Amino acid sequence: MKKIIFATGNKNKLKEIKEILPGFDIISAKDAGISIDVEETGTTFKENAYIKAKAIWDITGGIVLSDDSGLEVDYIGGEPGVYSSRYMGEDTSYTVKNQNIISRLKNAQGNERSARFIAFICAILDDGTTVFTEGSMEGLIAHTISGENGFGYDPILFLPEYGKTSAEISPEEKNKISHRGKALIAMKKKLEEFYEDTDC
């Protein structure tokens, strides 16, 4: 089984990734002994995913995966978008961030509250080949923060087909329909194609 370094320091995200990709030997950059602060200078999720993966790959070689993901809210021009983790400051709690978004949509009704999670996954393989996949999960901004599952903006993205927020559905359900889940499943297929003759 090939070892994959996932360029994230987010424990919640790493746990989610391991649940979606069982059978792959996935470790964090920190577990691989790498401690660098990569500046996300891209203007798109795709660019930032590549920047993070390339920074780790330049150090380690091998297979490196990275994702960049976030929430886009149509009513406020697609914010917070690529700045999702840095929105209102990286040290600001997501409770405060989530409540701020809800407050900014106080006059929005129905489909005016449309929003989505977007995820781009970048893989840089042993030979330097770069592969991208993407996924999205559509919903509406909830009127209140609700749910204990998930992390980040999960408690405010309401999923009409479930009648719940992303933080109220089970992790198993979320992994099947989430933006990151879709992008990772697509990436899994691509990795299996690249390494079909090896025990990946």
N, C-alpha and C positions, 0 to 999 in steps of 0.2 A: 504494500500500500504506500503510495507516494505521500510525502508530507506536504501539507499546504500551509503557508503562513498567511493568516488573514490580518490585514493592516488595520486593526482597530484596537482601541484601548477600552472600548465600551463592553463591560462584562455582560450586560443584558443582550446586547447585539450578538456577541460571540455565542452565548447560550442558544439564542434563536437560530443562528447559523448551524450549529452542531445538530440541533433537532431536525432541521430541514435537510441536512446532508449527512445522514448516518452512513457509516462505512468509509468516510474519508477521514484521514488523520489531520485534523485541523488544529493549529495552535495560533495563539496571538503573537504579535510582534514582540511583546514584552516577554512572553514565555520562550521566545527564540533568542532572548538576550539583546533585543534591539530597543533602544530608547532614544527616539528622535522626535522632534516636534515638527511635523510637516505643515508648512503654511499652505492653506487651501486658497490659491490665487485664481482658480478658474471661475468662469462666469456661468458654467452649467454643471449639473450633476455629473455628466459624463467626463468633463475635463478634470473635476476634482477627484473622481474615482481613479483616473489615470495617474494624476500627480502623486497620490498617496501610494498606489501600487508601485510606481516606478521608483520612488524614493527607497522603498524597502527592497525591491528587486535589485537595485544597484548595489546594495550591501550584501544580499544573500544569494542572488541567483535563484535557482529552483523554481517552484511555482508560488506565485504570490497573488492573492485575491484582495480586492478592496471594494468597498461600496461607498457611494455617496447618495444620501437619501434625504428627503424632507417633505414638508407639507406645503402645498400650493393652495391658497384661498383666493378664489376668483374675485370676490367682492372687494378685496384690498389689493388688486393688481398682481396677484400671484405670490404675495408675501406669505410667509417668510422665505419660501423658496430655498435657494442654495445657502441662505444664511440661517436656516432653521436652528442649528445648534448654537449659533452665535446671536440669535435674535434677542434683543434687550440685554445682551451680555452673556457670556458663557457661564458666569457664576449665578445668573438669575435662575430661580427654581422654575420647573415646568408648570407648577401650579400658578405662578404669577404670569408666565408666558401664555398659558392656556386661557386664563381669565382675561388677559388683555385682548386676545383675539376675539373672544366672545363679546367683550364690551364694544369692540370696534364694529361688530356686526349687529348691534342692538336694533338697527332699523331694517335689517335684511330679513326677508321672508321667503319661505319655500325654496325654490331652486336658486334664488339669489345667494343662498348659503353653500352653494356647491364648492367642493374642495376635494383634494386627492393627495394620497401619499405617492411619491415617485421614488424609484430606486434604480440606480445604474450600478452594475457590477463590472469591474474590470479584472481580467486575469492576464498576468504576464507569465508565460510558460518558460520551461527550462531554456529553450532556444531563443527566447526573446519575443516570440509570437505574442501579439496582443489581441485579446478577445473581449468583446463587450456584450452584455445582455441587459435588458431593462424590464421593469414591471411597474404597474400602477394599481392603486386601489381607490375607487371612487366612493364618495360619500357626501355628507352635508355637515357643516359645523353645528354641533349640538348647542342647545341653549344653556346647558349647565355641564359642568365637569362631572363625569360619571364613569365608574369602573376602577378596579384595582389591578387588572391584568395589564400586561404590556408596559410601555414606558413612553416618555416623551409626550407627543401630542395624541397618543392613542385615546385618552379619555374625552377628547372633544370631536373626534371624527365619527359621526353617527352613520351607521350602515343600514339604510332603509330595508334591505332584504332580510336582515336579522332583527330589526327593531331594537338594536343595541349599538353602543359605541364599540370601537375597536378594542377598548380596554375591558369590555364586559363579556366578550366572547372568549371561549377557552383558547389556550395557546395552540392546541391542535387544530381548531377551526381556523384560527388566524393564519397559521403557517400555510394552509391550503389556499387562502385567498389573498394574502397580503402582497404588497408591492415587492417586498424583499423575497418572499417565498416564491413568487412567480419568476423573478429574475434569477434566483439561485437554482431553481429547478431547471430553467433553461440553460444555465451555466453548467450544471451537472451533466446534462446531455452532451454539451460541447466538449467537456473534459473527457467524458467516456469515449467520445469519438476520436479525440486526439491520442488517448492512451489505451485504445481498445486491445492492443497486443500486450499490455502490461497489467499488473495487478494494481490498479489505481483505486 
